[in-house]
């Protein structure tokens, strides 16, 4: 009977250790995944902002050229 309770305690101990390791690994994976998503969103926002600035500059250059043409 003593062997069974000792084996039962060992199984509980290993189950706790494995469960804890799985929890830590899942937490780390989730954290890394979240950081990658954040980085992707920041990159997309930066690209969108740069694209908008380029379009505005192009439009302003067209207006300047048109106003210089009309001044003549």
N, C-alpha and C positions, 0 to 999 in steps of 0.2 A: 504494500500500500504506500509505503514511503517513496518508492521509486516513481510511482505515478504522480504524486504531488510535486516531486522534484522536477519531473519532466514537464508537468503542467506549468510550473513556475518558469521554467526555461522557455517554453513556448510563448508564454505571456511576455516574457522579457524580450525575446526576439521579435515578436509581433509589434511591441511598443517601439523598438529600435527601427524596424523596417518602416512602420507607419510614420515615425518622426522624420526619417530620411526621405520618404516619398513626399511628405508635406513640405520640407525644406526645398527639395528639388522642384516641386510644383511652384512654390513661391518664387524661387529664382527665375524659373522659366517665364512666369507671368510678368515679373519685373522687367526682364530683358525684352520680352515681347512688347510691353507697354512703352519702353524707351525707344524701340525701333519704330513703333507707330508714331510717337511724338516727333521723332526725327524726320520721318517721312512727311508729316503734316507741316513741319517747319520748312522743309525743303520746298514743298508745293506752294506754301504761302510766299516764300522768298521769290520763287520763279514767277508767280502771279504778279507780285509787286514790281519786279523788274520789267516784266512784259508790259504792264500798265504804264510805267514810266517811259518806256521806249515809244509806245503808241502816242502818249501825250506829247513827248518831244517832237515826234514826227509831225503831229498835227500843228503844233506851235510853229515849227519850221515852215510848214506850208502857209500858215497865216502871215508870217513875217515876209516870205517871198512874195505873196500876193499883195501885201500892203506896200512893199518896196516897188513892185511893178506898177501899182496904181498911183504912186507918188510921181512917177515920171511923166 
